[in-house]
């Protein structure tokens, strides 16, 4: 990965989490999230070969820093089909199109932040093109050791299964995240709610859950402890409210 830091901001190129450009550093979408399950509203594909916004395959992200008092701007470009094996021609992208996003964030006060997101993308298969448009809003409110993050996204795909005669499909959803990190304590706690819906049974969150559904909804909660500067452990439970299943996670995060 190429990283360049200038007076105007930061520029990253290579394998970068595209969702870094979509929210604050402490939310579940950050580079090193406190929540294992993460914000699933960013992951879904519509249709078997539909446009896939993977969080780990950005080609470049530019953090342009503060362009005005309290206003920050981020932009990025990514291939739109996720990170996978190289094709026969040694290319990782399955079509010639690139996809772009822009995120604006403004600090209203020292404890309140609002943001807006715009994304456009195209994909092609069997001679049919699909255009994806995504709009969203997000916010952060922090009071002492408590922080609340939230985001709502609306998405349209005009040919999600690459059928020239199909109707436009829409997807909308969001998340709400609560982080509790007491001052001076090594312990932290978190809660996360995800909900994504589609007007057609094409939704696939791609996390081992059922595909071709119209609704995905989960609730997660957990605790963690920072044992050393480069070592922490976390325990998390997630309830899938649609499939009526539980997922339990216990793990460690470290770096050297």
C-alpha positions in Angstrom: 0.0 0.0 0.0 1.2 3.5 -0.9 0.6 6.2 1.8 1.4 9.9 1.3 0.8 12.6 3.9 0.8 16.2 2.8 -0.2 19.5 4.2 -3.6 19.1 2.6 -4.4 15.7 4.1 -3.7 12.0 3.6 -3.6 9.8 0.5 -3.7 6.0 0.6 -3.4 3.7 -2.4 -3.6 -0.1 -2.6 -5.6 -2.4 -0.4 -7.4 0.1 1.9 -10.7 -0.3 3.7 -13.0 1.9 1.7 -15.3 2.5 4.6 -12.5 4.4 6.3 -13.7 7.3 4.2 -17.3 7.0 5.4 -17.3 7.5 9.2 -15.3 8.6 12.2 -12.3 6.7 13.3 -14.0 5.2 16.4 -17.1 3.7 14.7 -17.5 0.1 13.8 -16.3 0.9 10.3 -12.9 2.1 11.4 -9.6 0.4 10.4 -9.4 -1.5 13.7 -13.0 -1.8 14.9 -14.0 -2.5 18.5 -17.0 -4.5 17.2 -16.3 -7.8 15.5 -19.5 -8.0 13.5 -19.1 -4.5 12.1 -21.6 -2.5 10.2 -23.3 -5.0 7.9 -25.3 -2.2 6.0 -22.1 -1.5 4.0 -21.7 -5.1 2.8 -24.8 -6.3 0.9 -24.9 -7.3 -2.8 -28.1 -7.2 -4.8 -28.3 -10.3 -7.0 -25.8 -13.1 -7.5 -23.4 -11.1 -9.5 -24.5 -7.7 -8.4 -22.4 -4.7 -7.5 -20.5 -5.6 -4.3 -19.2 -2.9 -2.0 -16.5 -4.7 -0.1 -14.9 -2.8 2.7 -11.3 -4.1 2.0 -10.7 -3.4 -1.7 -10.3 0.3 -2.3 -7.8 1.4 -4.9 -7.3 4.8 -3.4 -8.6 7.0 -0.6 -7.9 10.7 -0.3 -8.5 12.3 3.1 -8.4 16.0 2.1 -8.6 17.2 5.7 -10.5 20.2 6.8 -11.6 22.3 3.8 -13.3 24.8 6.0 -13.9 25.4 9.7 -15.2 22.1 11.1 -15.8 20.6 7.6 -13.8 17.6 6.4 -13.8 15.9 3.0 -12.9 12.3 1.9 -13.0 10.8 -1.5 -12.2 7.3 -2.9 -12.2 5.0 -5.9 -12.7 1.2 -5.9 -13.3 -1.6 -8.4 -16.8 -2.6 -7.2 -16.5 -6.4 -7.3 -14.6 -7.1 -4.1 -11.3 -8.6 -3.4 -10.9 -12.1 -4.9 -8.7 -14.3 -7.0 -7.1 -12.9 -10.1 -8.8 -13.8 -13.4 -7.1 -15.5 -16.3 -5.7 -12.1 -17.6 -4.3 -11.5 -14.1 -6.7 -8.7 -13.4 -8.7 -8.5 -10.2 -11.4 -6.2 -11.6 -14.1 -8.0 -13.6 -15.0 -5.0 -15.8 -13.4 -1.7 -16.9 -15.5 0.5 -14.7 -14.4 2.2 -11.5 -16.6 3.5 -8.7 -16.4 6.6 -6.7 -17.6 7.9 -3.3 -17.4 11.3 -1.5 -18.0 11.9 2.2 -18.5 15.2 3.9 -18.3 15.6 7.7 -18.9 18.6 9.8 -18.4 19.1 13.5 -21.4 21.1 14.8 -20.0 21.2 18.3 -17.2 19.5 20.2 -19.6 16.6 20.9 -21.8 16.4 17.8 -20.8 15.6 14.2 -23.0 15.2 11.0 -22.0 13.7 7.7 -23.3 13.0 4.2 -22.3 10.4 1.7 -22.6 10.0 -2.1 -21.6 7.0 -4.2 -21.9 6.1 -7.9 -20.8 3.0 -9.6 -21.2 0.9 -12.7 -20.8 -2.8 -13.5 -21.2 -4.9 -16.7 -22.0 -8.6 -17.4 -23.3 -10.3 -20.6 -23.4 -6.9 -22.3 -25.8 -5.4 -19.7 -24.7 -2.5 -17.5 -25.9 -1.9 -13.9 -25.7 1.6 -12.4 -25.6 1.9 -8.6 -26.4 5.1 -6.7 -26.0 5.4 -3.0 -26.8 8.3 -0.7 -26.5 8.4 3.1 -26.3 10.5 6.2 -24.4 9.8 9.4 -23.9 11.3 12.9 -21.8 11.0 16.0 -22.8 12.2 19.5 -20.4 11.8 22.4 -20.9 12.6 26.1 -18.1 11.8 28.4 -17.3 8.0 28.1 -20.3 7.4 26.0 -20.4 7.7 22.2 -23.4 7.0 19.8 -22.8 6.5 16.1 -25.5 6.1 13.5 -25.8 5.9 9.7 -28.7 5.6 7.1 -28.1 4.5 3.5 -30.4 4.4 0.5 -29.3 2.6 -2.7 -30.7 2.0 -6.2 -29.5 -0.5 -8.8 -31.2 -0.3 -12.2 -30.1 -3.8 -13.4 -28.9 -5.7 -10.3 -29.0 -9.2 -11.9 -28.0 -7.9 -15.4 -31.3 -8.6 -16.9 -32.1 -5.9 -19.5 -35.8 -6.1 -18.8 -35.8 -5.9 -15.0 -37.0 -3.1 -12.8 -34.9 -1.0 -10.6 -34.2 -2.5 -7.2 -33.8 -0.4 -4.0 -32.1 -1.2 -0.7 -32.1 0.9 2.4 -30.8 0.4 5.9 -28.6 1.7 8.7 -26.9 1.0 12.0 -26.8 2.4 15.5 -23.8 1.8 17.6 -23.1 2.6 21.3 -19.6 2.7 22.7 -18.8 3.0 26.4 -15.1 3.6 27.3 -14.7 4.9 30.9 -11.9 7.3 31.4 -8.8 5.7 32.7 -10.2 2.2 32.4 -8.9 -0.6 30.3 -12.4 -2.0 29.9 -14.9 -1.0 27.1 -18.4 -2.1 26.1 -20.4 -1.8 22.9 -23.8 -2.4 21.4 -24.7 -2.5 17.7 -28.0 -2.7 15.7 -28.0 -3.4 12.0 -31.0 -3.4 9.6 -31.1 -3.7 5.8 -34.1 -4.2 3.6 -34.7 -4.6 -0.1 -37.9 -4.3 -2.2 -36.9 -7.5 -4.1 -35.6 -10.8 -2.7 -32.1 -10.2 -3.9 -30.3 -9.2 -0.7 -27.1 -11.0 0.3 -25.0 -9.7 3.2 -22.4 -12.4 2.5 -21.6 -13.2 6.1 -22.7 -16.9 6.1 -26.3 -15.9 6.3 -29.1 -16.7 3.8 -29.0 -15.1 0.4 -31.9 -13.7 -1.8 -33.8 -12.3 1.2 -35.6 -9.0 1.7 -34.6 -8.2 5.2 -31.5 -8.6 7.4 -31.6 -7.5 11.0 -29.1 -8.2 13.9 -28.4 -7.0 17.4 -24.9 -7.3 18.9 -23.4 -6.6 22.3 -20.0 -7.2 23.9 -17.2 -6.2 26.1 -13.4 -6.0 25.8 -10.3 -5.1 27.6 -7.0 -3.4 26.5 -4.3 -5.5 28.2 -1.4 -3.8 26.6 -1.0 -1.0 24.0 -0.8 -3.6 21.2 -3.0 -6.4 22.7 -6.7 -6.5 23.6 -9.3 -9.2 23.9 -13.0 -9.0 23.1 -16.2 -11.1 23.6 -19.3 -10.5 21.5 -22.7 -12.0 21.0 -24.9 -11.4 17.9 -28.6 -12.2 17.5 -30.0 -12.6 13.9 -33.6 -11.4 14.4 -34.7 -12.8 11.0 -33.0 -16.2 10.9 -33.5 -16.6 14.7 -29.8 -17.7 15.3 -27.0 -16.7 17.6 -23.4 -16.0 16.9 -20.8 -15.9 19.7 -17.3 -14.5 19.3 -14.2 -14.6 21.6 -11.0 -13.3 20.2 -7.8 -11.2 20.6 -6.4 -8.4 18.6 -2.6 -7.7 18.5 0.1 -6.2 16.4 3.9 -6.1 16.4 
